[in-house]
């Protein structure tokens, strides 16, 4: 390994071993900096809990620790993990992340730059504070817009929380040297929060999984999916904003189709109750990382759903994995949102109105009627992932954001502190 020239801090509540959401992006980014930039990389993270919203049993008795993973020092801080989502519980979750991070920031020398994955809002505030303390560039990457999320996702008490979340977002983003956004649909909202347009940069997420490696027929046989039955698979978080009730309704509309919900989340048990008595609905735990691409590719179509109110606050990270799997996507989402824009750009699936089970069932029947056409549509998604969503290109865009920020004039930094190691690896 070459000489280390940089010290970088990434603040991301979610990190490996989490396999869903933004955790894989944070992990791959930090490991890339260690490997390719030969940087000393620190991550301030929470304890693994997503998407199940249950604390990983391996961390049950952990309060504060540092793990070394692939050359990255991951400083973990305990926080609450609400099994059910309300505005109050979410506020407590954020408050404990913020409080513990302020009480025990990472023990490290002065960082050359501080990046944050937003959400969480608390992580953004911590990163902004640490960057200000060290007079280092601050670079938040907006993965979700939390003010809009509170208003649009249907969480109980979300309307009251939206203005408070937006105020925190405004404070975090206006303090940034540059702001990264994962989709163009975020740009107007970020600008409305007071960030000048010349400080906003597009840094789309990349496909963080490999393509499938096992024949589809073999995987379907292992999973117990009949070769002749059309399988719709939803993979990932089962939360409020997904509005997954539409898939249960589609299963009722089309009893010949198998609907598979794979993953965890706060709404999983409620969805199981809604699906009681439906033999064509199946719930699976998250697939192991090594099997995940093969399971996706074994389905006939991959489904992304959002509530009708979700417009410009989120673009599901699962889309990059869906495209890589090479199967057609059925998107039950608002036509004006970023998710619909991505499906149109890829030309790799069907767009159907959100919260409309009959429309989703009709799309499933359409793809079942012409398997060759469905295969061709899925192949376009794989081409889109290969040409537009490659990992190397995605990481290079974040590197360019970092390099631009490092090149910008700033006040002379204070002398770096000695590297401390008082936290003990677990």
N, C-alpha and C positions, 0 to 999 in steps of 0.2 A: 504494500500500500504506500502511496506517495505521502509526502509531508502534508500535514493538515494546516491549511491556511485560514480557514474560517471557523467560527463558532456560531451555530444557528440554533434558535429555539423555535419549536413548533408547539402551539397550544391547541390541543384537540381532545375534547372529552372522550371521544371514541378512538380506539386504537386496537391493534391486534392483541388478543386473539379474536376480536370481533370480526366476523366475515361479511356482515351486511352493512348497508348505509355508507357513511363517510369513513368508517374505520379503515377499510382497505386502501382508500386513497391516501389517508394520512400515513399509513404504514409504508406504502410503496414510495411515497415522496421522501420520507425521512431516510429510508434505506438507500434510496437513489443518491441523496446528498452525501451519505457516508461513503458509498461505493464510488460514485463518479466525480464528486467535487472534493473528495477526501476531507470532508468537513468533520468537525466535532459536533455531533448533533444530539440535542436534548429535546425530549418531548414531555410536556406537562399534560397528563391525561387523567381521566377518571378510572374507576374500576370497571372491568368488563361486565356489561349488563344488557347490551342491545343485540337483537331486537326483542328478546323475551321480556325485557324490563324486569329481570330477576338477576340478582348478583351472582356472578360466577362462583360456584362453591369453593373453588380454589382460593378465592380472595375473601372468604367469609370473615376471617379474623384479621384481615389486613387493614391498618389505619393509614399508614404512610410508608412508602417504600420506593425503591428504584430497581427496575429490572433492566438488564442488558439484553437486547434482542438484535441480532444481526449487526452489532457494532453501535447501536443506538441506545442511549441512556433514557429510559422511560420512567419519569417521575410520576408516581401514581398517588392520588389523594382521595380519601374516602368521601362519599356524598350519599345523600338519600337516593333511593331507587323506587319511585312510585309505581306500584303494579297497575294502578288505574290512573288515567289522565284526566285531571281537571286543572283549571287555571291555578288554583291554590296549590295543588300538589306540584305542578310544574314550577311555580314560583319558589317553592321550598327546595326543589331539586337544584334550580339555578343558584339560589342563595347559599346552599351548602357547598356547591362547587366554588363559588366566589369566596366564601368565608375561609374555607380550608386553603385555597390557593393563596389568599392574602396572608394567612397565618404562617404558611410554610411554602414559600416560593421555592423553585428548584435551586439547590446549592450548586452554583456554577460560576465560571468567570463571565465577564461582560460579553453578551452576545453581539455579533455584528449585525444581526437582523432578527426580528421577531415576527413570525407568521402565525395566523390563527385561522382555524376552520370555524366558520360561523354558520349554523349554531354550534355550540351554545352561546347565548348572550353573555353568560358569566365568563366563559372562556375568552370571548372578545374583549371584555373589560379587563380581565387579568393580563392579556397580551398587550393591550394598549398601555396599561400601567407599567408593566415591566419594560416595554420599549421606551416609555418616557423617562423612567428611572435611569436607564442606561444610555439615553440619548441615541437610540438605535432606530433605524427605519422600522416602521410597523406596517404589516401587509395582511389585512384580513382577506380571506377568500370566502365569498358568500355562496354557501351551498343551499341555504333556505333563507327566506325572509321571514323573520319571526313575528314581526308586527302583523304582516299580512296573514301569516299562518294562524295566529291567534284569532283573527277575524274570520278566516275562511274555513278552518278545519273542522268546526263543529264541537270543539272541546267545551265542556261546561264552564261557563264564566269567561269564555274567550273574548267576547265583545268588550268586557270591561278591561281585560288585560291587554287588548291590542294597542291602545294609546300608550300605555306604559312601556310595552315592548318596543314600539316604534321610537319612543324617546331614547331608550337605551341604545337601540341600533344607530340612531342619528349620532349620538355621542361617540360611539365606537368608530363608525365609518368616517366621520368628519376628522377624527384624530389620525387617520391613516396617511401614510406617505403615498401609497397607491392602493386601489381596491380591485381585487379580482372578482369577477362574476362568472358563474359556470354556464350561463345562457343569456342571449341577447334580450330575452323577455324580462330579465331583471333590471336592465339598464334604466328605464324610466323611474322605477321605484327607488333605486339607489340614488339617482339624481335628485328625486323629490325629497330625499332625506338630507340634502345639502351637500352632496359630494360633487365637485365640479366635473364636468364631462371629460376634461383632459387628465383626470386622475383615475378613470375607470378603464380596466383592461379585461378583455374576454379570455378566460382560461378554462375551456370546457373540460369536463371530466373525460377520462379515457376508459377503455374497456379493460377492467382489471382482472379478468379471468381468461384462461386459455380456451381455445375451441374444443369441441367434443372430440373424443378419441376412441370411443367404443361404438360398435354398430347399434343403431337405434333399436332393432328388433331384440337384441340381447338385453338391453337395458329395460325395455318394456316387459319382457318376460320376467326379469328379476323383480320388477315392481308390481307384477300382476296386472298389467294393463293389456287387455285384449288387443291384438294387432288390428282388428276390424272396428274398434270403437274409437271415436274421435275424443281426444283428451285435451281439455283446456287446463293449463297450469298457471296459477298465480304463485310467484315466489317472492318472499320478503316479509316485511313488517305488516302485521294485521292491526292497524291502528284506525283511529277515527277518520282521518282525512282520506283514507283509501276507499271508504264506502263500499266494502266488500259484500254487503248485502245484495248488491246487484248480481253477483255470481251465484248466490243461493237462489235468487229469483230465476236466473237463466237456467239453472239445473231443473227447476220445476217446469219451466216452459219447454225444455227439450230433454225429456227423460232418457233419450238414447245417447246423450252426450255425458261423458264423465268430467266432472269438475274437481280439480285437485288444488287444495290450498296448502302450500308448503311454507312453513316458517313459524314464527312466534309473534307475539304482540298482545297489546292490552285488550283487543277485541276477540281473541281466539275462542275463548270459552263461550262468549255470547254467540258467535257465528256457529259454533258446534250445536248450540241449543236451537238456533234457527233452522239448521239443516237436519234436525232429528227426523227420522223416518224417510229421508231421501237416500236411497241406495246408491245413487250416482254421484254423491259428494264424498270426497275422501280428504282427510287431514293428515299431513305428513310433517315430521320434524324437519328442521333445516338439513339439507344434504351435507355430508362431509365435503370439505373443500375440494378434495381430489375427485369426487364424484359429481360435483355440482354441474359442470358443463355438460356432462353426459345426460343427466336427468333433465336439464332444460331441453336438450336436443331431442329427447325421446318423446316429448309432447307434440301434439299436432299444431297447437297454437299457444302462444304465451300472452297472458292477459295483464294489462296494467289498468287499474281503475282509480278514479278520484271522485270525490263528491262534486256535485255541479258547481259549488261555490268556489272550488279551488281553481284559480286562474293564473296568477303570476307570482306565487310564493314558493314554488317547488317544481323541480324536474326530477322525477324518480331516478335514482342511480341505477336501478335495475335495468333500465332501458339499454345501457351499454352492454350488459351481459346478455340480454335478450337478443340483441342484434348479432352478437358474436355466435350465439347458438345456431343461427341459420334457420330459425323457424319463424313463420309469420306472427306478427303482433296484432292483437285486438286491443285497441285502446278505447276504453269507456271513460272519456274525459271531455272537459269543456273545449269547444272548438277553437277558442281564442287563446288558450294557454300554451305554455312552452312545451308541454308534453305532446300536444297535437302538432305543434310546429316541427318537432323532431321526427314524428312518425311520417309526416308529409315529406320532410327533407330526405328521409331514407327510402321512401316509396316501398316500405316493407310491411305494410299491414292495413288493417281496417280501422277507421275512426267511426265510433258509434256514440250516440248521445249518452251522457253520464246518467246513472241511476235509472236506466231503461232496460230491464231484463229482456224484454222481447227483442229489442234491437241487437243485444249481445248474442242471444240465441240464434237470431237470423244470420248474423255474421258467421257463427260457428257452423251452421248448416251449409252456408255458401262455400266455405273452405272444404267441408267434408264432401261436397258434391264434385269437386275438381281437385283431387290430390296433387296432380302435376302442376296446376297453377299455384297451389299453396306452396309447393316446393320452390317454385321460381320466385315467389314473393319473399320467402324466407332467405333465399340465396342473395337477394338484393340487400337484405339487412346485413348479412355477413360481409358483403362487399363494402357496404357503408362503414361497418366497424373497422374493416381492414384499412380502408383508404382515409377515413376521417377521424377515427377514434383510437388510433394506435397508442400504446403506452409511451413509446419513445417520444412521439410528437407531443402528447399531453404533458409529460414531464418537462420537455424542452420549453413549453410555453410558461410553465411556472418558473423555470430557471431564468427565462428572459425577464419575467416580472421582478424576480429577485435581483438580477443583475442591474436592471434599470434603477431600482430603488437604491442599491448600493452605490451607484454612480452619481446619484443626486447629491448636491451640496447639503451639508448639515453642520450643526455646531460641533466644535471639537469635542470628542468624547472624553470622559474621565478615564484615568488609567485603569486597565483591567484588574479585577480582583484575582487573587490566587484561586486556582481550581480546587474546590472543596469536595470532600467525599464522605460527609458525615452520615448520609443516608446509607443504609446497608442493603445490598441486593438480597432479594428474597430467594 
